[in-house]
Protein backbone atom coordinates (compact mmCIF):
# COMPACT_ATOMS: atom_id res chain seq x y z
CA UNK A 1 0.00 0.00 0.00
CA UNK A 2 1.48 3.34 -1.04
CA UNK A 3 -0.70 5.50 1.17
CA UNK A 4 -2.14 7.31 -1.83
CA UNK A 5 -5.69 6.56 -2.96
CA UNK A 6 -7.91 7.84 -5.70
CA UNK A 7 -11.05 9.81 -4.92
CA UNK A 8 -13.09 6.82 -6.08
CA UNK A 9 -11.28 4.48 -3.65
CA UNK A 10 -11.76 6.87 -0.77
CA UNK A 11 -15.45 7.32 -1.64
CA UNK A 12 -15.95 3.54 -1.68
CA UNK A 13 -14.23 3.18 1.71
CA UNK A 14 -16.31 5.97 3.24
CA UNK A 15 -19.54 4.49 1.86
CA UNK A 16 -18.56 1.04 3.18
CA UNK A 17 -17.91 2.49 6.65
CA UNK A 18 -21.26 4.32 6.56
CA UNK A 19 -23.00 1.07 5.61
CA UNK A 20 -21.32 -0.86 8.44
CA UNK A 21 -22.31 1.79 10.99
CA UNK A 22 -25.89 1.81 9.71
CA UNK A 23 -26.14 -2.01 9.57
CA UNK A 24 -24.98 -2.29 13.17
CA UNK A 25 -27.48 0.33 14.28
CA UNK A 26 -24.77 2.70 15.48
CA UNK A 27 -26.10 5.60 13.40
CA UNK A 28 -29.33 6.38 11.61
CA UNK A 29 -29.10 6.25 7.85
CA UNK A 30 -29.51 10.02 7.60
CA UNK A 31 -27.36 10.99 10.60
CA UNK A 32 -24.13 11.42 8.65
CA UNK A 33 -25.83 13.49 5.95
CA UNK A 34 -27.41 15.69 8.61
CA UNK A 35 -24.08 16.11 10.41
CA UNK A 36 -22.27 17.03 7.19
CA UNK A 37 -25.03 19.42 6.15
CA UNK A 38 -24.90 21.12 9.55
CA UNK A 39 -21.11 21.36 9.41
CA UNK A 40 -21.04 22.83 5.92
CA UNK A 41 -24.07 25.09 6.31
CA UNK A 42 -22.00 27.95 7.69
CA UNK A 43 -18.77 27.14 5.85
CA UNK A 44 -17.93 29.88 3.38
CA UNK A 45 -15.06 32.04 2.18
CA UNK A 46 -17.30 34.96 3.17
CA UNK A 47 -16.39 34.13 6.78
CA UNK A 48 -12.67 34.48 6.10
CA UNK A 49 -13.31 37.69 4.17
CA UNK A 50 -15.15 39.19 7.15
CA UNK A 51 -12.23 38.33 9.42
CA UNK A 52 -9.75 39.99 7.07
CA UNK A 53 -11.90 43.10 6.65
CA UNK A 54 -12.15 43.45 10.43
CA UNK A 55 -8.37 43.10 10.75
CA UNK A 56 -7.87 45.80 8.11
CA UNK A 57 -10.17 48.23 9.91
CA UNK A 58 -9.51 47.42 13.57
CA UNK A 59 -5.82 47.46 14.61
CA UNK A 60 -6.59 45.96 18.03
CA UNK A 61 -8.44 43.04 16.45
CA UNK A 62 -5.60 42.61 13.94
CA UNK A 63 -3.10 42.34 16.80
CA UNK A 64 -5.28 39.76 18.60
CA UNK A 65 -5.78 37.84 15.34
CA UNK A 66 -2.04 37.56 14.71
CA UNK A 67 -1.33 36.66 18.34
CA UNK A 68 -4.11 34.07 18.77
CA UNK A 69 -6.20 33.43 15.69
CA UNK A 70 -8.43 30.90 17.41
CA UNK A 71 -9.61 33.33 20.09
CA UNK A 72 -9.85 36.31 17.75
CA UNK A 73 -12.12 34.59 15.22
CA UNK A 74 -14.27 33.31 18.07
CA UNK A 75 -14.97 36.98 18.92
CA UNK A 76 -16.75 37.15 15.55
CA UNK A 77 -18.58 33.87 16.10
CA UNK A 78 -16.30 31.70 13.95
CA UNK A 79 -14.08 28.70 14.55
CA UNK A 80 -11.42 27.01 12.46
CA UNK A 81 -12.45 23.58 13.66
CA UNK A 82 -15.15 21.16 12.88
CA UNK A 83 -15.84 18.02 14.86
CA UNK A 84 -12.70 18.49 16.94
CA UNK A 85 -11.17 21.81 18.00
CA UNK A 86 -8.32 23.12 15.91
CA UNK A 87 -5.88 25.95 16.44
CA UNK A 88 -5.96 28.77 13.90
CA UNK A 89 -2.74 30.54 13.12
CA UNK A 90 -2.99 33.70 11.02
CA UNK A 91 0.07 34.76 9.03
CA UNK A 92 0.36 38.23 7.56
CA UNK A 93 1.55 39.19 4.09
CA UNK A 94 3.75 42.28 4.00
CA UNK A 95 5.68 44.03 1.22
CA UNK A 96 8.68 41.84 2.13
CA UNK A 97 6.97 38.53 2.97
CA UNK A 98 4.36 36.44 1.17
CA UNK A 99 2.75 33.45 2.89
CA UNK A 100 1.18 30.42 1.25
CA UNK A 101 -0.61 27.50 2.88
CA UNK A 102 -0.52 23.81 2.05
CA UNK A 103 -1.22 20.50 3.74
CA UNK A 104 1.50 18.14 2.57
CA UNK A 105 -0.10 15.02 4.06
CA UNK A 106 -3.70 15.33 2.95
CA UNK A 107 -5.90 18.42 2.76
CA UNK A 108 -6.16 19.98 6.22
CA UNK A 109 -7.89 23.29 5.70
CA UNK A 110 -10.10 25.72 7.68
CA UNK A 111 -13.36 24.70 6.00
CA UNK A 112 -15.54 26.79 8.34
CA UNK A 113 -13.64 29.93 7.33
CA UNK A 114 -12.98 29.24 3.65
CA UNK A 115 -15.70 26.82 2.54
CA UNK A 116 -14.84 23.48 0.93
CA UNK A 117 -11.25 23.33 -0.26
CA UNK A 118 -10.54 23.75 -3.97
CA UNK A 119 -9.56 20.66 -5.95
CA UNK A 120 -6.05 21.93 -6.64
CA UNK A 121 -5.40 22.30 -2.88
CA UNK A 122 -5.89 18.55 -2.48
CA UNK A 123 -3.85 17.60 -5.54
CA UNK A 124 -0.56 15.78 -5.19
CA UNK A 125 1.06 18.26 -7.57
CA UNK A 126 0.23 21.29 -5.43
CA UNK A 127 0.99 19.57 -2.13
CA UNK A 128 4.45 18.46 -3.22
CA UNK A 129 5.53 21.30 -5.48
CA UNK A 130 4.57 24.36 -3.43
CA UNK A 131 7.01 23.27 -0.73
CA UNK A 132 9.90 22.71 -3.15
CA UNK A 133 9.30 25.54 -5.59
CA UNK A 134 6.78 27.99 -4.14
CA UNK A 135 7.73 30.88 -6.44
CA UNK A 136 7.14 28.77 -9.56
CA UNK A 137 3.80 27.46 -8.25
CA UNK A 138 2.65 30.96 -7.33
CA UNK A 139 3.56 32.17 -10.81
CA UNK A 140 1.32 29.44 -12.25
CA UNK A 141 -1.49 31.02 -10.19
CA UNK A 142 -0.59 34.42 -11.69
CA UNK A 143 1.20 35.69 -8.58
CA UNK A 144 4.48 37.28 -9.61
CA UNK A 145 6.48 38.54 -6.66
CA UNK A 146 9.71 40.51 -6.64
CA UNK A 147 12.82 38.35 -6.22
CA UNK A 148 13.42 40.13 -2.92
CA UNK A 149 10.10 38.95 -1.46
CA UNK A 150 10.56 36.10 1.00
CA UNK A 151 8.00 33.32 0.49
CA UNK A 152 7.06 31.27 3.55
CA UNK A 153 5.12 28.02 3.15
CA UNK A 154 2.96 26.93 6.09
CA UNK A 155 1.99 23.26 6.43
CA UNK A 156 -1.48 22.76 7.92
CA UNK A 157 -2.05 19.79 10.18
CA UNK A 158 -5.03 18.14 11.82
CA UNK A 159 -4.34 20.29 14.92
CA UNK A 160 -3.38 23.62 13.31
CA UNK A 161 -4.99 25.43 10.41
CA UNK A 162 -3.57 28.51 8.71
CA UNK A 163 -5.15 31.60 7.25
CA UNK A 164 -3.25 34.25 5.29
CA UNK A 165 -3.98 37.87 6.14
CA UNK A 166 -3.46 39.56 2.75
CA UNK A 167 -2.22 43.11 2.42
CA UNK A 168 -5.01 45.65 2.17
CA UNK A 169 -5.25 46.91 -1.41
CA UNK A 170 -4.11 50.48 -1.98
CA UNK A 171 -6.82 53.05 -2.49
CA UNK A 172 -9.37 51.32 -0.23
CA UNK A 173 -9.16 53.74 2.69
CA UNK A 174 -12.67 55.06 1.93
CA UNK A 175 -14.30 51.60 2.02
CA UNK A 176 -16.18 50.32 5.04
CA UNK A 177 -15.76 46.83 6.48
CA UNK A 178 -18.52 45.27 4.36
CA UNK A 179 -17.11 46.70 1.12
CA UNK A 180 -13.62 45.54 2.07
CA UNK A 181 -14.89 42.03 2.75
CA UNK A 182 -16.29 42.01 -0.77
CA UNK A 183 -12.76 42.42 -2.16
CA UNK A 184 -11.35 39.35 -0.41
CA UNK A 185 -11.18 36.06 -2.31
CA UNK A 186 -10.57 32.58 -0.95
CA UNK A 187 -7.30 32.07 -2.85
CA UNK A 188 -5.82 35.19 -1.22
CA UNK A 189 -6.59 33.62 2.17
CA UNK A 190 -4.56 30.57 1.11
CA UNK A 191 -1.81 32.73 -0.40
CA UNK A 192 -2.22 31.70 -4.03
CA UNK A 193 -3.58 35.13 -5.01
CA UNK A 194 -2.96 38.74 -4.11
CA UNK A 195 -5.54 41.50 -3.89
Number of C-alpha atoms within 10 A of each C-alpha: 4 4 5 11 10 8 9 9 11 12 12 12 12 12 12 12 12 17 14 13 14 16 12 9 10 11 14 14 14 9 13 13 11 12 12 10 12 11 15 15 11 16 21 17 22 19 22 28 25 21 25 26 24 21 21 21 16 12 11 10 19 22 13 16 25 17 14 15 25 23 16 22 21 11 13 12 9 18 22 26 21 13 7 8 13 17 19 24 20 22 24 18 20 14 11 12 14 22 25 25 26 26 23 21 16 16 20 21 27 27 22 22 25 24 19 14 17 12 9 10 21 18 13 14 11 17 20 15 15 20 19 11 12 19 20 14 18 18 13 11 14 12 15 14 17 10 9 9 13 15 19 16 18 22 19 22 18 16 12 18 25 26 28 24 28 24 16 20 13 7 7 11 11 8 12 13 18 12 13 21 20 12 13 25 18 22 20 20 28 24 27 22 19 21 13
